[in-house]
């Protein structure tokens, strides 16, 4: 175990981290911070929850000299969703304050006026989603002409959401003059690998494998449920736990299920892309505080959920593939805790779920349950540990 200052982190930033309760570096931070501080391009492979935000936030802030009052930002973090933009902003802001730098988040779904005003007043660092940033660039309300360090966070999710064309558009606009590019992703295949090859200059690669441990700490079960009974099955699970995160595929499905669970006397809120940011934040805060027993989420909105003590993850709608299963399930069993994962299977989904199990390396029966099954109060009686390492 080492300290942040031993990694070359400025004492002011180390103190700011300590004030936030971050006293010692996580493995991905210990690996990447020294190279990033030296000015190298860095490619980091790490899962959500591994501490990668601090890993890029520290060098991003430290390498920017305070006092340079250029109106154009010199640091940029690209993220796939507005939830993640706000989460990254929370980490970067105290570091930027300690260094005398100005930082703001730019993302869609809210009025442009305030974001334009912040940009015109001058910012040192911008945390942005690609689409909204391009909007401001095309309106000439912000410029990338002075970018020195750029970060692409959760590059794999950028690809999954179809944002790679926008990301490459932005990279082409500052790649000729930027000094450093840091990229973090859970996987480095496909489009992400292409991005690394085209835009990172002689990058140093670092990898921290954390997902296997997280998923192995969970109990997994696959439950054959009936269409007319599955809402009550979720309700039975949620009543027996403090926090249950339920995944659905569509925004309408999230709203519908939240309303149905509320009728079953389960305190429930939904989170998805059509909600105002204030509503999303309120739902997350209520869930984290234990005021809400169940949070119903779509895959995109769930990217910004970072609550350490989620007891159960329910795949109300089975995930599209094994990667989505691992990512969704990774929302439980965090911070050293254990957790349970339940996947609902309707009669016409059996073949798809069996293919999913095969891809995950799971050899486990699909157990039929009804909402009055007492085993739903303790999913461990229906589940066994699974090594979902794909």
N, C-alpha and C positions, 0 to 999 in steps of 0.2 A: 504494500500500500504506500502511495506517495501523496504529495500535496500538490495543490494547484500551482503554488509558487515554484515548486521544484520542476514543474513542467514549463516554466518560463512565463507564467501568467503574472501580469502586473499586480502589485499588492492591493491597489484600489479595487480591481475587479475581483480578486480573491476575497476581499472583505465584503464586497457586495454579494458574492455567492454565499458566503458564510451567513450573512444576514437573512438570506432566503432559505437557510437550512441545508445548504449544499457545502459540506465541509471537505469531502474527499472525492476525487474523480472516479467516475465509473470507468470500466475497461475501454469503451469506445472513446471516451474523453482522453484517457491517458495515452492511447495510441495515436489519435489524430491531432490533438492540440499542438504538440511540438512541431510537426510538419507544417501544419497550417500557419502557425506563427512565423515560420521561416519563409513563408511565401510560396510554398509548393502547392500545386493543384492536388487535391485530395479526393479520393473515391472511397467512401465509407459504406460498408455493408452492415446494417444493423436494423433490428426490428423496432417497432413502436414500443416505447417504454424503456429503451436501453440507455437513454441520456444523450441522444445525439443532438438535441437542440442546444444544450450547453456546449457540446463539442464544436459546433460551428459558430455559436454566438460569441464565445470568448475571443477567438482570433479575428472574427469579423469586426468587433468593437475595438480590440487592442491595436489593430493595424491601421485604423483611421486616426489621423492626427486631429485633435480638437483645435478649434480656433479658425479653421479654414471655412469661411462663411460662404462658400459657393451655394447657389440656389439649387443646383442639381445634386441629387443624392450620389454618394460615393460607395455606399454599400447596399446590396439588394439581396433579399431572400424570396425565392419563388416557392409558393406552397399550393397544393391542389384545391383546398377548400377554405372558406372564410372561418370556420371553426379553428382550423389549424393556424390560420393567420393570427387569430386572437391569442391562441395558446403560445405561439412563438413570440408574439409581441410581449406577453407577460414575462417571458424569460429575458428577452433582449432589453426591455425598458430599464430595469434597475442597473444593468451593466452600462448602458448608454448614459444614464444619468450620472453614474460614477465617473465616466470619462468626459462628461460635458458635451455629449452628442445628442442630436435630436432624432427621434424615431417615430414612425407612425405606420399604421396598417392601411392597406388599400385593397378593397375586396368588393365584389358585387352584392346585389341584394339590398343596398342602402342608397340613400340620396348621394349624388355626386358632389354637391356643393361643398360640404365640409371637407371632403377629401381633396378637392381642388384647392380649397383655401389653405390647407396644411401644406400641400405641395408648393404653392406659390410663396408661402412664407419661408420656405427653405427647410429641407430635411437632409440629415446626414445618412440615414438608413431607412429603407422602405421594405416592409414585409408585404408581399402582394400576391394575389391570385393573377394568373396570366391574362385572362380576358379583361378584367377591369384595368390592369396596368396598360394594356394595349389601347384601351379606350382613351385613357388620359394622354398617352403619347400621341395618338392621332389627333387629339384636340389641341396639342401643343401646350398642355398644362403641366407636363413633366417631361424631363429629358434623361436619357441614359448616357449622355456624352461623357460624364465624369466617373462612371462606375469603375471602381478599383477592385473590389471583391464582390463576387456574386455567389450565391448559394442556391442549389436546387434541392429542396427537401422532399422526401418521399417521391422520388422520381418514378418508382414503379406505379404508384397511385396516379401520377400524372398520365402515364401511359394507359392505365386501366380506364381512366375517365375520358380519354381521347384528347388530352391537352398537349400532346407532343408537338403538333404543328405550331401552336402559339408559343411554346417554350423555345422551339428552334428559331422562330421569328425574332424573339427577344434576344437570343444568343447571337444571332447574326448582326443585330444592331449594336452590340457592344463588344463583340469578340475580338475585334481588331485592336482595341485599346485597353481592354480590361487587363488587370495584372494577375488575377487569381480567380479560379473557379473551384468551388467545393460542391461535391455531389454526394448525397446520402440516399440510400435505397435499401429496401429489404431484400430485393433480388437484383441481379445485374445481368439478366438475360434479355434477349429480344431487343426492343426499342431502347431500353436503358443502356445496354451494351453499345448500341450504335451511337447513342449520345456521348458516351464516354470516349469512344474512338474518334469521333469527329471534333469534339470541342474541348476536351481536357488535354493539356500539354504535359506530356511525361508525368502522368499522375502517380502518386504513391497510393497503393491500395491497402486498406485495413478492413478486417472483417471480425465481427464479434457475433457468435452464434448464441442467441438467447431464447429463440422461439421453442426449441426442442424441450428445454427444461420447463418452460412455462406450460406447454401443452401436456407434458408428461405429468405435471402436478394436478391435472384435472381428472375428474371422473366423467366418462362419456356414456351416453345412452341414446339409443335410436328407438323412438316410440311410434308404434302404429296407432294412429288416432283416427277418429271418425269426423267427417266434415262438420256435422252438427254439434259435436261435443268438444272440439279442440279449444274453443275459447274458454270453456269451463276447466279444461285441463291446465291451460296457462294460469288461470285464476287460482287453482289448487296449488300449483307450484309457487306462485307469487305470495300467497298467504302464509306459506311456511318459511319464507325467507325475508330478509330485510331489503335486499335490492336485487331485482331481476331485470335483466336487459333482454328485450325481445326483438329479434330481427325479422323484418318483412321486406319484400322486394319493391313495393311501390309506395308513393306518398299517400295515395288514397287508402291503401291498405293499412298504413300506419294510423291514420286518423280514425278509420273504421274500427280497428282493433282496440285503440285507446278508449273509444266510446263504449265498446262492448265490455271491456274489462271494468270500466267505471260502473256500469250497470250491475256487475258482479261484486260490487263493493270493494274493489281493489283500486287504491289511489294510483292513478295512471296519467302519464302525459306522453305526448308524441313529439318526435323531433325529426324534421325532414327539410328539404330544400325550399319548400314554398312558405315556410314560416318566417316571420320577421326575426332579425337577429336578436332583438330583445326577448322575444318569446323563446327562442332556443336557449339563450343564456339563462332565463328564468327556469326552464325545464331542467337544465343541467344542474343548476344550483339546488333546486328542490330535490333532485335525485341524489346528489352528493350529500345533502344534509339529512337524508332519510325521511323527508316529507312526502316523497313519492315512492311507492313500493315497486312499481313497474315502469320502465321507460321503453317505449316502442320506437324503434329507429330503422331508418333505411341505411343501406351500406355507406352511401356518401356522407350523410349527416353524422354517422357514428365515428367517422375518422377523427372528430375532435373530442371524443369522449375519453377522458383519462381519470377514472375513478378507481382507486385501489381496492375497494372492498365490495365489488360486485360478487354476489353469491352464486348466481346462476345465469348462464347465457342460454336462451331458448331460440333455436332456429325454427320459428313459426313457419316460414317458407324456407325450404332447404336452400343452401347456398348454391351459386351457379357452378362453382368448381372447388377443388381442394384448397387452393390458395385462399379463396374467400372464407372457407370453413376455418382454416387456421387463424386467419386474421380476426374474424368475428369472435372465435372462441378465446382468443388471446386477451379479451377484455376482462376475463375473470382469472383467478389464480395469479394475481399480480402482487408485487411487493412481499413475496414470501408466503402469501396466503394460498390456501387450496380453493378449489371451486368445482362446479359441476356444469356440464353442457348437455342439453337435451335437443335432439333433432326430431321434429315431427315428420311423420311419413304418412301421407294419404295412400289409398289403394293404388292410385295410378302413378305414384312417385316411387314405388318400390325399386324398379329397375334402375332409375337414375341414382337413387341413394346407394344401391349396391355397387354401382360403378364408382361412386364417390368413395365408398369404404375401401374398395380395391385400390384406388389411387392413393389413399391415405395409409394403406397397409393395415386396415382394420378388419379383424375377423370376429364379428360380434353380431348376435341375433337382433332382429327388430322385434321388440316386445310390444304386444298389444296392451293398451291401457284404456281405462275409462276414467272420467273425472272423479268418481268416487273411490278410486284405488288408493288405499292408505299409503302405498309406497311413494306416491307423489310428494309426500311430506318430507321424504328423505331419498333423494335421487340416487344416493350411493347404493341403495338396495336394488336399483335397476341397472346400475352401471358398473363398469370396471375400468381401470386405468388403460389408456390407449397411447401408443407412441405415434402420434401424427406428426411426422418430421418432414413431410413433403414440402 
